[in-house]
Amino acid sequence: MASAQSGGVHLHWDAQGDGPPLLLIMGLGGSSAAWYRLLPHLRGRARAITFDNRGTGQSDRIRGPLRIGDMAADAVAVLDAAEVAHADVLGVSMGGMIAQHLALDHPGRVRSLVLGCTTAHARAALPSWRLLSAAALRDVAPERAFDLLAPALYCERTRRSAPERIREDFAMRAREATPGSTVMGQMRAISGHDTRRRLAELARLPVTVVHGEQDALIPPARGRELARLIPGARHAPVADAGHVMLTDAEDEVVGVLLEHLAAAQPAPV
């Protein structure tokens, strides 16, 4: 992986494949390793640019208060390091919040947006007890932390019929060993996220909002609201998917993404 710098923070990034650039922004507590299911589908279709959000993977740890806007600036630094003027952007969960701020605050850098399992604003209430408990246990009992998270992240069908896919995800997360302090810092950043009054600014940008209809972490109504607030946005609900859509419904979610990318391609000259 290569290195980018954002306000004194070193960020590790990588690029794979050929084609139009696609920046991938991961969600809460996840590093670029969490894209392992998607990347094989992008070969020959896009130049997939991945990076470790600060506090995850090989990027610098979080040193103080963090805002979603800071992480959007990190994404710009990665695009600069990759010598990409503008890119299609896919952000999931917290990464979808970062992607919204990236498109709003740095509009020239984003060609199109795919916003997955995310929301236009943070919950008014405290984070779920499962998230808080898992963050507290992450450093001392990671397996127990992941067990607590499973019902919040995966649909019932996957938990019942394909538990091996969940075990694959948990094994990847355990290898990453993201500290609980990162998760808490990112949750504090999420608490300040609210783009509702600005989303009309994205009216001319191709946007697809994809959301699992069984998402227990960010309710499906939040996805519908997000699509409604962005003029012209496409809403793509996925029936048999919870929050981690690529594990619950890999083929359907990849199909939505590839359809979006094909539509976003510039017309031949």
C-alpha positions in Angstrom: 0.0 0.0 0.0 1.0 3.6 -0.6 0.8 6.5 1.8 -1.1 9.8 1.7 -1.0 12.6 4.2 -4.0 14.6 5.5 -3.3 17.3 8.1 -0.3 15.4 9.5 -2.1 12.1 9.5 -0.6 9.3 7.4 -3.2 7.2 5.5 -2.4 3.9 3.8 -4.2 3.4 0.5 -4.1 1.0 -2.5 -5.4 0.8 -6.0 -6.3 -2.3 -8.0 -7.4 -2.8 -11.6 -7.9 -0.6 -14.6 -10.8 1.5 -15.6 -12.6 4.6 -14.3 -11.5 5.4 -10.7 -13.8 4.2 -7.9 -13.1 5.3 -4.4 -14.3 3.0 -1.7 -15.0 4.3 1.8 -15.5 1.8 4.6 -17.7 2.1 7.7 -17.4 2.1 11.4 -14.3 0.3 12.7 -13.4 -1.2 9.3 -10.2 -1.0 7.3 -9.8 -1.4 3.6 -9.5 -5.2 4.2 -13.3 -5.2 4.6 -13.8 -4.8 0.9 -12.5 -8.3 0.2 -15.9 -9.6 -1.1 -16.3 -6.7 -3.6 -12.9 -6.2 -5.1 -12.9 -9.4 -7.2 -16.1 -8.2 -8.9 -14.4 -4.9 -9.9 -11.6 -6.4 -11.9 -11.6 -5.1 -15.4 -14.5 -2.7 -14.6 -12.9 0.0 -12.4 -9.7 1.2 -10.8 -10.7 0.4 -7.2 -9.0 2.8 -4.7 -9.2 1.7 -1.1 -7.8 3.2 2.1 -7.7 2.6 5.8 -9.7 5.3 7.6 -7.6 6.9 10.3 -7.5 4.6 13.4 -7.8 1.5 11.3 -5.4 -0.8 9.4 -2.0 0.8 8.7 -3.2 4.4 9.0 -2.3 6.6 11.9 -4.3 6.3 15.1 -6.9 8.9 16.1 -5.2 11.5 18.2 -8.1 13.8 19.2 -11.6 14.8 18.5 -12.7 13.6 15.0 -15.4 14.9 12.7 -16.9 13.3 9.6 -15.6 16.3 7.7 -12.0 15.4 8.7 -12.5 12.0 7.2 -13.9 13.5 4.0 -10.6 15.6 3.9 -8.7 12.3 4.3 -10.6 10.9 1.2 -9.5 14.0 -0.8 -5.9 13.4 0.3 -6.1 9.8 -1.0 -7.5 11.0 -4.3 -4.6 13.5 -4.5 -2.0 10.8 -3.8 -3.6 8.5 -6.4 -3.5 11.4 -8.9 -7.2 11.2 -9.5 -9.0 14.5 -10.2 -12.5 13.0 -9.7 -13.9 9.6 -9.1 -17.1 7.6 -8.6 -17.5 7.1 -4.9 -19.0 4.2 -2.9 -19.4 4.7 0.8 -21.1 2.3 3.2 -22.5 3.1 6.7 -20.2 5.7 8.2 -18.4 5.6 4.9 -21.6 6.7 3.3 -21.7 9.7 5.6 -18.1 10.5 4.7 -19.1 10.2 1.0 -21.9 12.7 1.5 -19.6 15.3 3.0 -17.0 14.6 0.3 -19.5 15.4 -2.4 -20.9 18.4 -0.6 -17.6 20.0 0.5 -15.5 18.9 -2.5 -18.0 18.7 -5.3 -15.3 18.8 -8.1 -13.8 15.5 -6.9 -16.9 13.3 -7.1 -18.4 12.1 -10.4 -21.1 10.0 -8.9 -22.2 8.5 -5.6 -23.3 5.1 -4.3 -24.5 5.4 -0.7 -25.0 2.1 1.0 -26.7 1.3 4.3 -26.3 4.9 5.5 -28.3 8.0 6.6 -28.5 11.7 6.2 -28.3 12.3 10.0 -27.2 10.6 13.1 -29.7 9.1 15.5 -31.1 11.4 18.2 -30.7 8.6 20.7 -27.6 7.0 22.0 -25.9 4.3 19.9 -27.4 0.8 20.4 -26.3 -1.2 23.4 -24.8 -3.8 21.1 -22.4 -1.2 19.5 -21.4 0.2 22.9 -20.8 -3.2 24.4 -18.9 -4.5 21.4 -16.7 -1.4 21.4 -15.9 -2.0 25.1 -15.1 -5.7 24.5 -13.2 -5.3 21.3 -9.7 -5.1 22.9 -10.2 -7.8 25.6 -12.7 -10.3 24.1 -13.0 -9.7 20.3 -14.9 -13.0 19.7 -17.6 -12.0 22.2 -17.8 -8.5 20.7 -18.4 -10.0 17.3 -21.1 -12.3 18.7 -22.9 -9.3 20.1 -22.8 -7.5 16.8 -24.1 -10.3 14.5 -27.8 -9.7 15.1 -27.4 -6.0 14.4 -25.3 -6.5 11.2 -26.7 -9.6 9.4 -30.2 -10.6 8.3 -31.8 -13.6 9.9 -31.4 -15.7 6.7 -27.7 -15.4 6.7 -27.4 -16.1 10.4 -29.5 -19.2 9.9 -28.4 -20.6 6.5 -24.9 -19.2 5.8 -23.1 -18.7 9.2 -19.8 -19.4 7.5 -20.0 -16.1 5.7 -20.3 -14.3 9.0 -17.4 -16.3 10.4 -15.3 -15.1 7.4 -16.2 -11.5 8.2 -15.4 -11.9 11.9 -12.1 -13.6 11.1 -11.1 -10.7 8.9 -12.1 -8.2 11.6 -10.2 -10.1 14.2 -7.0 -10.0 12.1 -7.4 -6.2 11.8 -7.6 -5.8 15.6 -9.0 -2.2 15.3 -8.9 -0.7 18.8 -12.0 0.1 20.7 -10.8 3.7 21.0 -11.1 4.0 17.2 -14.7 2.8 17.3 -15.6 5.2 20.1 -13.9 8.1 18.3 -15.7 7.3 15.1 -19.0 7.1 16.9 -18.5 10.5 18.3 -17.8 11.8 14.8 -21.0 10.1 13.6 -23.0 11.9 16.3 -22.4 15.2 14.6 -23.4 14.1 11.1 -26.4 15.9 9.6 -26.6 16.7 5.9 -30.3 17.0 5.5 -30.4 20.8 4.7 -27.6 20.5 2.1 -28.5 17.3 0.1 -30.4 19.3 -2.5 -26.9 20.5 -3.6 -26.4 17.1 -5.1 -29.2 17.5 -7.6 -27.1 17.1 -10.7 -25.0 14.3 -9.4 -25.8 10.6 -10.3 -26.7 9.1 -6.9 -27.8 5.6 -6.0 -29.0 4.8 -2.5 -28.9 1.1 -1.7 -30.2 -0.2 1.6 -31.0 -3.6 3.1 -34.7 -3.9 4.0 -33.7 -5.9 7.1 -31.1 -3.5 8.3 -31.3 -3.5 12.2 -28.6 -0.9 12.7 -29.7 1.9 10.3 -33.4 1.4 9.6 -34.5 1.1 6.0 -36.6 4.3 6.4 -33.3 6.2 6.7 -32.3 5.0 3.3 -35.7 6.0 1.8 -35.4 9.5 3.4 -31.8 9.9 2.1 -32.9 9.1 -1.5 -35.9 11.4 -1.1 -33.7 14.3 0.0 -31.4 14.0 -3.0 -33.2 15.2 -6.1 -33.1 12.5 -8.8 -31.5 9.9 -6.6 -32.3 6.3 -7.3 -33.4 4.2 -4.3 -32.4 0.5 -4.6 -33.8 -1.5 -1.7 -32.4 -5.0 -1.1 -35.0 -7.4 0.3 -32.9 -10.1 1.9 -30.1 -8.0 3.4 -29.3 -6.5 6.8 -26.5 -3.9 7.4 -23.6 -5.8 5.9 -25.2 -6.1 2.5 -22.3 -7.6 0.7 -22.3 -10.6 3.0 -26.1 -11.0 3.0 -26.8 -10.4 -0.7 -23.5 -10.1 -2.5 -24.8 -10.7 -6.1 -27.7 -8.3 -5.8 -25.6 -5.5 -4.3 -22.8 -5.9 -6.8 -25.4 -5.8 -9.6 -26.8 -2.5 -8.3 -23.2 -1.0 -8.1 -22.2 -2.2 -11.6 -25.5 -0.9 -13.1 -24.8 2.5 -11.4 -21.2 2.6 -12.7 -22.3 1.7 -16.3 -24.9 4.5 -16.2 -22.4 7.0 -14.8 -19.9 6.4 -17.6 -19.4 9.5 -19.8 -20.9 9.2 -23.3 -18.5 8.2 -26.0 -17.0 11.2 -28.0 
